[in-house]
Amino acid sequence: MTLPALIIAGAVAVAAASAIIVFLVLRQSARTTAEIQQEMRDAFAALSRDALRDTNASLLQTADHALRARQEAIDELIKPVRETLDKVQQQVVRADRDREGSFRAVKEQLASLAQAQELLRQSADGLSRSLRSPNTRGKWGEIQLKRIVELAGMLERCDFELQESTPDTRLRPDLTVRLPGNTRIVVDSKVPIDAYLRAVEAATEEHRNRHLDEHAAMVRAHVKTLGNKRYWDQFEGHSPEFVVMFLPLEPLMSAAFERDPELLEFAARENVVIATPMTLLALLRAVAFGWQQQDIARNAEEIRDAGQELCDRLVKMLAHFDDAGAHLGGAVDSFNKAVGSFDRRVMPSVRRFQELKVPQADQLALPVERPAIVRSFKAPALPGEPDDDGT
């Protein structure tokens, strides 16, 4: 019940009380004025209390219903928000847990990285000291070459020769790679790297730049030396007119090109190809692919020859089968003639013995005439033509 309705109900109750009072006044006019007034006051107070109590109860009930309805509406409105907040809370807890795990993992990885960096520094120092020895540096270069050849798949095919002497004993390439067609590529790995190692260990930028300039000059000088050796002339036209200068470390080439931008063009004029591990690997894989293609072509020729030989043998075998079939046909004809003669000349006597009840006359195994058909080899029937069976 709304508030205006409650007010109207209260007014009605007051009017009813007034009517009752008037009625009592008219009925009891003989009473004294004081008694009448007292009764009127008591009746009006009682009616007022009842009306107020009913009004308050209705107001409380209405307010309670409205409050509950509003509470339910508010709950429905904030329910998605509460669910979203719960999900967000779960995600926050999960993110905190994952963050803690990731932090621990990153911390462990950083510790491992620091340890690996220290080991790498120690290894680099040891390698730097070792590479200062010419013998050690030469062995290390040969090992690098072998590893690259293995990765290119040339080791199993034995398409390389380490430390092969050419007819000119003064020339001793580190690697010669055989190509299809009895062609060879010469690879040299005797590049000086002392200046580069000093640049790596330099304490100041000035010293580093000076050693890098020296490294670029040494690489250029080695390119000139290789170009003058003309390795390809030692193989009498069985080698392309260039030699591969192998740098076992990628930074060796980048540092030289950085200090001497014209080094690449100079090497091209000297017929020298500067190669790092990656470029040499690509070159060797291209050579290996050429060998594979040659093997495929050789296998195709062998398959063709084997097929031709098989066809020749099949022709001869089919001729033998044809001769055997002809002889078998003649043998069957002779057999059938013998059976006919036996049937005409011998069978009457045999039947006579059977009529006379001669023992074992019924057990004689008489020959049976055989069909004189011997199948011959023919080419496969064309589509729509019947074969030998009539199908």
SVG drawing of the C-alpha trace seen along z (x, -y; Angstrom):
<svg xmlns="http://www.w3.org/2000/svg" viewBox="-31 -20 139 137">
<polyline fill="none" stroke="black" stroke-width="0.4" points="0.0,0.0 1.4,-3.4 1.7,-6.4 -1.2,-8.4 -3.5,-5.4 -2.4,-5.2 -3.1,-8.8 -6.6,-8.5 -7.2,-5.4 -6.2,-7.5 -8.5,-10.3 -11.4,-7.9 -10.6,-6.4 -10.7,-9.9 -14.0,-10.7 -15.5,-7.5 -14.3,-8.3 -15.9,-11.8 -19.2,-10.2 -19.1,-7.8 -18.4,-10.7 -21.3,-12.7 -23.5,-9.7 -22.5,-9.2 -23.1,-12.9 -26.6,-12.7 -27.4,-9.5 -26.2,-10.6 -27.1,-14.2 -28.4,-13.7 -24.9,-13.1 -22.7,-15.8 -20.5,-17.7 -17.4,-16.6 -18.3,-12.9 -19.1,-13.3 -15.9,-15.2 -13.9,-12.5 -15.6,-9.7 -15.0,-11.5 -11.4,-12.0 -11.0,-8.3 -12.8,-7.1 -10.8,-9.5 -7.6,-8.4 -8.4,-4.7 -9.4,-5.2 -6.3,-7.3 -4.1,-4.6 -5.7,-1.9 -5.5,-3.9 -1.9,-4.9 -1.0,-1.3 -2.6,0.0 -1.1,-2.8 2.4,-2.1 2.0,1.7 0.9,1.0 3.8,-1.4 6.3,1.0 5.0,3.9 5.0,1.7 8.5,0.4 9.7,3.9 8.3,5.2 9.8,2.2 13.1,2.7 13.2,6.4 12.3,5.7 14.9,3.0 17.5,5.4 16.6,8.1 16.9,5.7 20.3,4.4 21.5,8.0 20.5,8.8 22.3,5.8 25.5,6.4 25.5,10.2 27.5,10.0 29.8,7.4 30.4,9.7 31.0,12.7 33.5,10.6 35.2,9.5 35.5,13.1 37.1,14.1 39.4,11.1 40.4,12.1 41.1,15.6 43.1,14.4 45.1,12.0 45.9,14.9 46.9,17.1 49.0,14.2 50.7,13.7 51.5,17.4 52.7,17.5 54.7,14.3 56.4,15.8 57.2,19.0 58.4,16.9 60.6,14.8 62.2,17.8 62.7,19.3 64.2,16.0 66.4,15.8 67.7,19.3 68.2,18.6 70.1,15.5 72.3,17.4 72.9,20.1 73.6,17.4 76.1,15.8 77.8,19.1 77.7,19.9 79.1,16.4 82.0,17.0 82.7,20.4 82.5,18.8 84.9,16.1 87.3,18.7 87.0,20.8 87.5,17.8 90.6,16.9 91.9,20.5 91.0,20.5 92.8,17.2 95.9,18.4 95.8,21.7 95.2,20.0 98.4,18.0 100.3,21.2 100.5,21.8 100.3,25.6 97.2,25.4 95.6,22.8 96.2,25.1 94.7,28.1 91.8,26.1 91.2,24.9 91.3,28.5 88.8,29.6 86.5,26.7 86.8,27.8 86.0,31.4 82.9,30.4 81.6,28.3 82.2,31.1 80.4,33.5 77.4,31.1 77.3,30.8 77.2,34.6 80.4,34.8 82.4,36.8 80.6,40.1 81.1,39.7 84.8,38.9 84.4,35.9 87.3,34.0 91.0,34.5 92.7,32.8 96.3,31.6 96.7,32.8 100.0,32.0 99.7,30.6 102.3,31.3 104.0,28.1 105.3,29.2 105.3,25.5 101.5,25.5 99.7,27.4 95.9,26.6 94.0,27.3 91.1,28.9 90.3,29.9 86.7,30.7 86.0,33.0 83.1,31.9 81.3,34.0 83.3,34.1 86.7,34.5 86.8,30.9 88.2,29.6 87.8,26.6 90.7,25.6 90.1,24.3 92.7,22.5 92.3,21.9 95.7,20.4 94.4,16.9 96.4,15.0 94.2,14.0 96.8,12.8 95.8,9.1 92.1,9.9 92.9,11.8 94.9,8.8 91.9,6.5 89.6,8.7 91.9,8.4 92.6,4.7 92.0,2.6 91.2,-0.6 89.2,-1.6 92.3,-3.1 94.3,0.1 91.3,2.1 90.9,0.0 94.6,0.2 94.6,4.0 91.5,4.2 93.2,2.1 96.2,4.5 93.8,7.5 92.2,6.0 95.6,5.4 96.7,9.0 93.6,10.4 94.2,8.3 97.8,9.5 96.7,13.1 94.2,12.6 97.0,11.3 99.2,14.3 96.5,16.8 95.8,15.0 99.4,15.2 99.6,19.0 97.0,19.7 96.1,23.1 93.8,23.8 96.8,24.0 98.2,27.0 95.2,29.1 95.6,28.6 92.2,27.1 90.3,29.3 89.6,26.6 87.6,23.3 89.8,20.2 89.3,19.3 90.4,20.4 88.3,20.3 89.8,18.5 88.2,19.9 87.8,17.8 86.8,20.1 85.0,17.3 82.2,15.0 83.6,11.9 86.9,12.3 85.3,11.4 82.9,8.7 85.8,7.0 87.9,7.0 85.1,5.7 84.3,3.0 87.9,1.7 88.4,2.3 85.2,1.9 86.9,2.5 88.3,5.9 85.5,7.9 86.1,6.3 89.9,6.7 89.4,10.4 87.2,10.8 89.9,9.3 92.4,11.7 90.1,14.7 89.7,15.4 86.3,16.2 86.2,15.3 84.1,17.8 82.9,18.1 81.5,21.4 78.0,20.6 79.0,19.7 81.4,22.6 78.6,24.9 76.3,23.6 78.9,24.1 79.6,27.7 75.9,28.5 75.6,27.3 78.4,29.6 76.8,32.5 73.6,31.8 75.5,31.9 76.9,35.3 73.4,36.5 72.1,35.5 74.9,37.3 74.2,40.4 70.6,40.2 71.5,39.8 73.9,42.8 71.3,44.9 68.8,44.0 71.3,45.2 71.9,48.4 68.2,49.0 67.7,48.5 70.5,50.9 69.2,53.5 65.7,53.1 67.1,53.6 69.0,56.7 65.8,58.1 63.8,57.5 66.4,59.3 66.4,62.3 62.5,62.3 62.5,62.5 64.8,65.5 62.8,67.2 59.5,66.7 61.1,68.3 62.1,71.3 58.5,71.5 57.1,71.4 59.3,74.3 58.4,76.3 54.7,75.7 55.1,76.9 56.8,80.1 54.2,80.6 51.4,80.3 53.1,83.0 53.5,85.3 49.8,84.9 48.8,85.7 51.0,88.9 49.5,89.9 46.0,89.4 46.8,91.5 48.1,94.3 45.0,94.1 42.8,94.4 44.8,97.4 44.5,99.0 40.8,98.4 40.3,100.0 42.6,103.0 43.1,103.8 39.8,102.9 37.8,105.6 40.0,108.3 39.8,106.6 36.1,106.5 36.1,110.2 38.2,111.0 35.8,109.0 32.8,111.0 34.7,114.2 35.1,113.1 38.9,113.2 40.3,112.1 41.7,108.5 40.3,107.7 38.1,105.0 41.1,103.3 42.9,102.4 43.6,98.7 42.7,97.7 44.3,94.6 42.2,91.5 42.5,89.3 43.8,85.8 42.9,82.5 45.6,81.3 45.5,77.6 48.7,75.9 48.3,72.2 50.8,69.8 52.1,66.4 50.4,63.4 50.5,59.7 48.0,58.3 44.5,57.8 43.5,54.3 40.5,52.8 37.3,54.4 39.1,57.4 38.5,60.9 41.5,62.7 42.3,66.4 39.6,67.4 37.0,65.5 36.4,63.0"/>
</svg>
